[in-house]
Each structure stands twice: as structure tokens, then as C-alpha cells.
Amino acid sequence: MTQRETDLIEIKRLLTEKDSDGVYEYALSFIYTYEKDEEILLLLCQLFESEWHEAHEDMASAFQYISNPITAETLFKVAFSDYEYISWNEYFPLQRKCTWALADIGTKEAKKYLEQIEQQANEVIAAYATKRLVQWDFEFRRKVPVLGESSYKGFAIALENYPDRLKELPKNGQNIIGYVMKNLDILDNPPYDGIVKEFVVLYLLNTKTIATSIIENQDLGKADYSGLKANSIHLSFLSIMHHYQLSEKENQESALAVWTRKEAFEEILEKVKPKWNSDYDYFGKEIERQTIQLDLTEEDFEKLVKEKIEFVLDASDFIKEQKQYLDQNQIEKLMIPKERIIDFEKPGIIDEKWA
């Protein structure tokens, strides 16, 4: 008899005999050992939903760790549970862990379950689901590959496969396309008075020396962006990638990603008429779709630097890595920031300003 067969028998025994001590002793190790075994995981989900033991929070954390989509339904069900031994806790820690686990699973089905929890659960549990949904794209670091893993405010850029990106964006027209990151200033405990923040990523070229200094210091919360200089600012990663690869100019050794508040970006758009330029594909070829380039005055750029920059990331090494894949014809490895058409709070801002 194999170890799996032995463990399978043991799991069935735990269920049949309602062995609460056995759940504490074995369930977690079974989850980690058989994280991809559908038959065993479904039995462990039955254990998770059972009310005769007190290992639910630990099992929820283990399910979060393995993030197997097969556990999404059971996490959804337990999010509405009312187990007597923890019914006294008005903060519902088990249900909170269920929302965390669903967020980390990160599938469309898991997101739908969170939306149902938000709509149907009590106020406290619904708030946990709301946070996970608001931060769905911000929490991508635990779901998908990313560019930039900083300890400072968690800034990073979600990446997607290049062929997938081609399916998501229009092939022509004038579109404000860029990367938007959501952040939420909120605690998981009452009073739930968080404020959603949205950031837009802009790209520019700058010196390697200044880029290195900024990136080293901002992790300490003491960033000085005053050294930044730019002739133009791009919203499209492929556009800055193209210009970076072409550039041999002094003081343009680094391609920087710059985070600014979305409302600050809208203020810039209301003041400055952008240039519409052809966007590029990953191979540096112009395409029919157009994207914007911002040419700021020295005064406006200085204001951006002093008041509106939240974080800076050097994307140069990532661009070089992707260039290497292109040179080696390893197209399947190409990745791109998850850019989409940007929606604005002020309807018609594009038509009104640039008509």
C-alpha cells in the first residue's frame, strides 16, 4: 500500500469518526502534501466544512497557502459559517481568512464568490470581501508575475503574457492606455474607513546615477525626486521600451516607471495637450493604435516631481531581459505590464480637451 493510499484511508476515517484531535494532528500536513490532488483535497474540503472540530482557521490559512482553485467553493461556504466555538468573535477571523484565500486563488470564479460574499454576508464579513475586491489588482503580487518587489508601500507592476495582452487591447484608434494600480488605506478591523487610491504609471528616461540614488533612498521613506529630468513622458511601456532601446544619449541610461496619483494625472491632462504617437509592438514596429506622449514645461515637470510622484522603479533590467528573449526567439517568455484603457472620473475629459 502506498503512502497516498494510507493517507486517503486516514482522511476518510477522520470524517467517519469525527476525530477532532486527528484533524489537528493530520489535516494541515495533508493539505500541504496533496495540494494538487483533487480527490484528497475534496475530502479535506469536507473536513473544513464540518462543525465538530476547531481547526478551521488553520485549515483556511493552509488553503490560502496552496491557492488551489478547487478549494474556492468550500471557502465561500465557510465564509457564511457560524461555528459555535468562535461565534463570540465579532471580528469573524475565520471568515476574513476565507476572503484572503479566495483573493489569493485569484480566478474569475473566486472573484465571483467574493462578490457574493460582499452582497450577502453581514456588514463585517462583507467589508473583508470589499477590501479584497478593491485590491484585486493591487494584490496581484501573490497571483501573477510582477515587475518590482519593493518593501516600500508594496508598489509593483502586474505582468501578463504578450499574446494575452494582444487580445485585451484595441488594434487601432487613439486610446489612453496605461497601467493603473489600486491601493486601499484600510484596516481589517472596524471602523472600515479606508480610502481607495489609484495610481497611474508614467515612464521616462533618466541617468543611472540618479535612478540608483532615488531607488535606494525611497525604501527608507526619504526619497528625493528633484534630480529627475525628462524631455518627454510616456504612458505606454512598449513606447518607452522602444525609445530606451534606441537611446544612446548620455543621461538616459535608465528607463524609469514613475507612480503618480490618478487624479494628479488627470490634472496634467487638463493642462497639457499630449502628442498622439503610434504605439509599438514588442518588436519595435509601429502599429495603428496611437498612444500619448506628454511634453511638460520645466515648471510643470518640477511641480510633478515635488508634489505628485509617489514611487519610482527602474525598469531597465527588465527591458534588457525581454530584449534577450527577443534575440533568442523565445517569444513564449515575453511579458508585458498589464495595461488597459484608463477610465476617468471626469466623463469626456479626452473629447473635451483635445477635440
C-alpha positions as CSV (number, residue, x, y, z in Angstrom):
1,M,0.0,0.0,0.0
2,T,1.4,3.4,-1.0
3,Q,1.6,6.4,1.4
4,R,-1.2,8.1,-0.5
5,E,-3.5,5.2,-0.1
6,T,-2.7,5.1,3.6
7,D,-3.4,8.8,4.0
8,L,-6.6,8.5,2.0
9,I,-7.9,5.9,4.4
10,E,-6.9,8.1,7.3
11,I,-8.8,11.1,5.9
12,K,-11.9,9.1,5.4
13,R,-11.6,7.8,9.0
14,L,-11.3,11.3,10.3
15,L,-14.6,12.1,8.6
16,T,-16.4,9.0,9.6
17,E,-15.3,9.0,13.3
18,K,-15.4,12.8,13.6
19,D,-12.0,12.7,15.1
20,S,-11.3,16.4,16.1
21,D,-7.9,15.6,17.6
22,G,-6.9,13.9,14.4
23,V,-7.9,16.9,12.3
24,Y,-5.5,19.0,14.4
25,E,-2.8,16.4,14.1
26,Y,-3.0,15.5,10.4
27,A,-5.2,17.8,8.3
28,L,-2.7,20.6,7.7
29,S,0.1,18.2,6.6
30,F,-2.4,16.5,4.3
31,I,-3.3,19.9,2.7
32,Y,0.4,20.8,2.1
33,T,1.3,17.3,0.9
34,Y,-1.6,16.8,-1.5
35,E,-2.0,20.4,-2.7
36,K,-2.7,19.3,-6.3
37,D,-4.5,16.1,-5.6
38,E,-8.2,16.7,-6.4
39,E,-9.6,13.6,-4.8
40,I,-7.9,14.2,-1.5
41,L,-8.5,18.0,-1.5
42,L,-12.2,17.5,-1.9
43,L,-12.3,15.2,1.1
44,L,-10.3,17.8,3.1
45,C,-12.8,20.4,2.0
46,Q,-15.5,18.2,3.6
47,L,-13.4,18.3,6.8
48,F,-13.1,22.0,6.5
49,E,-16.9,22.5,6.4
50,S,-17.5,20.1,9.3
51,E,-18.6,21.7,12.6
52,W,-17.3,19.1,15.0
53,H,-13.7,20.3,15.2
54,E,-11.9,23.6,15.9
55,A,-9.2,23.7,13.2
56,H,-11.0,25.8,10.7
57,E,-8.7,28.9,10.9
58,D,-5.6,26.8,10.4
59,M,-7.1,25.0,7.5
60,A,-8.2,28.3,5.9
61,S,-4.6,29.5,6.1
62,A,-3.4,26.3,4.6
63,F,-5.9,26.6,1.8
64,Q,-4.7,30.2,1.2
65,Y,-1.1,29.0,1.0
66,I,-1.8,26.3,-1.7
67,S,-4.2,28.6,-3.5
68,N,-5.8,25.7,-5.4
69,P,-8.9,26.8,-7.3
70,I,-10.7,23.6,-6.3
71,T,-11.0,24.9,-2.7
72,A,-12.8,28.1,-3.7
73,E,-16.3,26.8,-3.3
74,T,-15.6,25.4,0.2
75,L,-14.0,28.7,1.3
76,F,-17.1,30.5,0.0
77,K,-19.4,28.2,2.1
78,V,-17.3,28.6,5.2
79,A,-17.4,32.4,4.8
80,F,-21.1,32.1,5.8
81,S,-20.5,29.6,8.6
82,D,-21.5,30.2,12.3
83,Y,-19.4,27.6,14.2
84,E,-20.4,27.8,17.9
85,Y,-16.9,27.8,19.3
86,I,-16.0,31.1,17.6
87,S,-19.4,32.7,17.4
88,W,-18.4,35.1,20.2
89,N,-15.8,36.8,18.0
90,E,-17.4,39.9,16.4
91,Y,-14.5,40.3,14.0
92,F,-15.1,37.0,12.3
93,P,-11.4,36.0,11.8
94,L,-12.2,32.7,10.1
95,Q,-14.4,34.4,7.5
96,R,-11.7,37.0,7.0
97,K,-9.2,34.3,6.2
98,C,-11.6,32.8,3.8
99,T,-11.7,36.1,1.8
100,W,-7.9,36.2,1.9
101,A,-7.7,32.7,0.5
102,L,-10.2,33.5,-2.3
103,A,-8.2,36.6,-3.2
104,D,-5.0,34.6,-3.4
105,I,-6.7,31.9,-5.6
106,G,-7.3,34.8,-7.9
107,T,-9.5,33.1,-10.5
108,K,-12.7,34.5,-12.0
109,E,-14.7,32.0,-10.0
110,A,-13.0,33.1,-6.8
111,K,-13.7,36.7,-7.6
112,K,-17.4,35.9,-8.2
113,Y,-17.5,34.2,-4.8
114,L,-16.1,37.3,-3.2
115,E,-18.7,39.5,-4.9
116,Q,-21.4,37.2,-3.5
117,I,-19.9,37.5,0.0
118,E,-19.9,41.3,-0.4
119,Q,-23.5,41.3,-1.4
120,Q,-24.9,38.7,1.0
121,A,-22.8,38.5,4.2
122,N,-23.2,40.6,7.3
123,E,-21.5,44.1,7.4
124,V,-18.3,43.0,8.9
125,I,-17.6,40.0,6.6
126,A,-18.8,41.9,3.6
127,A,-16.2,44.6,4.4
128,Y,-13.5,42.0,4.2
129,A,-14.7,40.9,0.8
130,T,-14.9,44.5,-0.3
131,K,-11.3,45.1,0.6
132,R,-10.2,42.0,-1.3
133,L,-12.2,43.1,-4.4
134,V,-11.0,46.7,-4.3
135,Q,-7.4,45.5,-4.0
136,W,-7.9,42.7,-6.6
137,D,-5.4,44.2,-9.0
138,F,-3.2,45.6,-6.2
139,E,-2.8,42.1,-4.6
140,F,-1.6,40.6,-7.9
141,R,1.8,40.1,-6.4
142,R,0.6,36.9,-4.9
143,K,-1.2,35.8,-8.1
144,V,0.9,36.6,-11.2
145,P,4.4,37.6,-12.2
146,V,5.4,41.1,-11.3
147,L,7.9,43.8,-12.2
148,G,9.3,45.2,-9.0
149,E,9.0,43.7,-5.5
150,S,9.6,46.7,-3.1
151,S,9.0,46.7,0.6
152,Y,8.1,50.4,0.3
153,K,4.3,50.6,0.1
154,G,4.1,47.5,-2.0
155,F,4.5,49.1,-5.4
156,A,4.9,46.7,-8.3
157,I,3.5,46.1,-11.8
158,A,1.5,43.1,-12.7
159,L,2.7,41.3,-15.8
160,E,0.9,39.3,-18.4
161,N,2.0,37.1,-21.4
162,Y,2.4,39.2,-24.5
163,P,-0.1,37.2,-26.6
164,D,-2.7,37.6,-23.9
165,R,-2.1,41.4,-24.0
166,L,-2.8,41.4,-27.7
167,K,-6.3,40.0,-27.1
168,E,-7.2,42.7,-24.5
169,L,-6.4,46.0,-26.3
170,P,-7.8,47.6,-29.4
171,K,-5.6,47.3,-32.5
172,N,-6.2,50.9,-33.7
173,G,-7.6,54.3,-32.7
174,Q,-6.5,56.9,-30.1
175,N,-6.7,55.4,-26.7
176,I,-5.3,56.4,-23.2
177,I,-3.8,53.1,-22.4
178,G,-1.6,52.6,-19.3
179,Y,-1.1,50.7,-16.1
180,V,-3.3,51.6,-13.1
181,M,-2.6,50.3,-9.6
182,K,-5.1,50.4,-6.8
183,N,-4.2,50.7,-3.1
184,L,-6.5,50.8,-0.1
185,D,-5.7,52.5,3.2
186,I,-7.9,50.4,5.5
187,L,-7.5,48.1,8.4
188,D,-9.2,44.7,8.5
189,N,-10.9,45.7,11.8
190,P,-13.6,48.3,12.3
191,P,-14.4,51.2,11.5
192,Y,-13.6,50.3,7.9
193,D,-13.0,53.9,6.9
194,G,-10.4,53.2,4.2
195,I,-9.8,55.3,1.1
196,V,-9.2,53.8,-2.2
197,K,-6.2,55.3,-4.0
198,E,-5.4,54.8,-7.7
199,F,-2.0,55.3,-9.2
200,V,-1.0,55.7,-12.9
201,V,2.4,54.6,-14.0
202,L,4.3,57.0,-16.2
203,Y,7.7,56.3,-17.9
204,L,10.7,58.4,-18.6
205,L,14.4,58.1,-19.3
206,N,17.0,59.4,-16.8
207,T,20.5,58.9,-15.6
208,K,21.6,55.7,-14.0
209,T,23.2,57.6,-11.1
210,I,20.1,59.5,-10.2
211,A,17.9,56.4,-10.7
212,T,20.1,54.4,-8.3
213,S,20.1,57.1,-5.7
214,I,16.3,57.5,-5.7
215,I,15.5,53.8,-5.6
216,E,17.9,53.2,-2.7
217,N,16.6,56.1,-0.6
218,Q,12.8,55.7,-1.2
219,D,12.7,52.3,0.5
220,L,13.7,54.3,3.6
221,G,10.9,56.7,3.0
222,K,13.3,59.6,2.3
223,A,13.2,59.8,-1.5
224,D,14.3,63.0,-3.2
225,Y,13.0,63.1,-6.7
226,S,14.4,66.5,-7.5
227,G,17.2,65.0,-9.7
228,L,14.7,63.6,-12.2
229,K,14.8,65.2,-15.6
230,A,12.8,64.4,-18.7
231,N,12.2,65.6,-22.2
232,S,9.1,63.6,-22.5
233,I,6.9,61.2,-20.5
234,H,5.3,58.1,-21.9
235,L,2.3,56.1,-20.7
236,S,2.9,53.0,-22.8
237,F,5.5,50.6,-21.6
238,L,6.2,49.4,-25.2
239,S,6.7,53.0,-26.2
240,I,9.3,53.6,-23.5
241,M,10.9,50.2,-24.2
242,H,11.3,51.2,-27.9
243,H,12.8,54.6,-27.0
244,Y,15.1,53.1,-24.4
245,Q,16.5,50.5,-26.8
246,L,17.1,53.2,-29.4
247,S,18.6,55.7,-27.0
248,E,22.4,56.1,-26.8
249,K,22.3,59.5,-25.3
250,E,24.1,60.5,-22.2
251,N,21.9,60.9,-19.1
252,Q,19.3,58.4,-20.5
253,E,20.7,55.1,-19.2
254,S,17.7,54.2,-17.1
255,A,14.1,53.6,-18.1
256,L,12.1,54.6,-15.0
257,A,8.5,53.8,-14.0
258,V,7.0,56.7,-12.0
259,W,3.9,56.3,-9.9
260,T,1.5,59.3,-9.6
261,R,-2.0,59.6,-8.2
262,K,-4.6,59.1,-10.9
263,E,-6.2,62.5,-10.0
264,A,-2.8,64.1,-10.4
265,F,-2.5,62.5,-13.9
266,E,-5.9,63.9,-14.8
267,E,-4.8,67.4,-13.7
268,I,-1.8,67.1,-16.0
269,L,-4.1,66.0,-18.9
270,E,-6.3,69.1,-18.3
271,K,-3.3,71.4,-18.6
272,V,-1.2,69.8,-21.3
273,K,-2.1,68.8,-24.7
274,P,-0.4,65.4,-25.3
275,K,1.1,64.2,-28.6
276,W,-0.6,61.3,-30.2
277,N,2.1,58.9,-31.5
278,S,2.0,55.4,-32.9
279,D,2.3,52.8,-30.3
280,Y,4.7,49.9,-30.8
281,D,4.5,46.1,-30.7
282,Y,7.1,44.1,-28.8
283,F,9.4,44.0,-31.8
284,G,9.7,47.8,-32.1
285,K,7.3,48.0,-35.1
286,E,4.8,50.9,-35.2
287,I,1.2,49.8,-35.1
288,E,-2.1,51.5,-36.0
289,R,-3.1,52.2,-32.4
290,Q,-1.9,55.5,-31.0
291,T,-0.8,56.4,-27.5
292,I,0.1,59.6,-25.8
293,Q,3.4,61.4,-25.0
294,L,3.5,64.3,-22.6
295,D,5.9,67.1,-23.1
296,L,5.9,69.1,-19.9
297,T,7.3,72.5,-19.4
298,E,10.2,72.7,-17.0
299,E,7.8,74.4,-14.5
300,D,5.1,71.7,-14.8
301,F,7.7,68.9,-14.6
302,E,9.2,70.4,-11.4
303,K,5.7,70.5,-9.9
304,L,5.2,66.8,-10.8
305,V,8.5,66.0,-9.2
306,K,7.8,68.0,-6.0
307,E,4.1,67.2,-5.4
308,K,2.8,64.3,-7.3
309,I,5.4,61.4,-7.5
310,E,4.7,58.6,-5.1
311,F,7.3,56.0,-6.1
312,V,9.9,55.3,-8.8
313,L,11.1,51.9,-10.2
314,D,14.0,51.2,-12.6
315,A,12.6,49.0,-15.4
316,S,15.9,48.9,-17.3
317,D,17.0,45.4,-16.4
318,F,13.5,44.0,-17.1
319,I,13.6,45.6,-20.6
320,K,17.1,44.1,-21.2
321,E,15.8,40.7,-20.1
322,Q,12.9,40.9,-22.6
323,K,15.2,42.0,-25.3
324,Q,17.3,38.9,-24.7
325,Y,14.2,36.7,-25.2
326,L,13.5,38.5,-28.4
327,D,17.1,38.0,-29.7
328,Q,16.8,34.3,-28.8
329,N,13.4,34.0,-30.5
330,Q,11.9,32.8,-27.1
331,I,8.6,34.6,-27.8
332,E,6.7,32.4,-25.3
333,K,8.7,34.0,-22.5
334,L,7.8,37.6,-23.4
335,M,6.0,39.5,-20.6
336,I,4.3,42.9,-20.6
337,P,2.8,45.2,-17.9
338,K,-1.0,44.6,-17.7
339,E,-2.0,47.9,-19.3
340,R,-5.6,48.7,-20.2
341,I,-7.7,51.6,-21.4
342,I,-7.9,54.1,-18.5
343,D,-11.3,55.2,-17.2
344,F,-11.5,58.8,-15.9
345,E,-13.6,60.2,-13.1
346,K,-14.5,63.2,-15.3
347,P,-16.5,61.9,-18.3
348,G,-15.4,63.2,-21.6
349,I,-12.1,64.6,-20.4
350,I,-10.4,63.4,-23.6
351,D,-13.1,64.7,-26.0
352,E,-13.5,68.0,-24.2
353,K,-9.8,68.8,-24.1
354,W,-8.4,67.5,-27.4
355,A,-11.4,67.7,-29.7
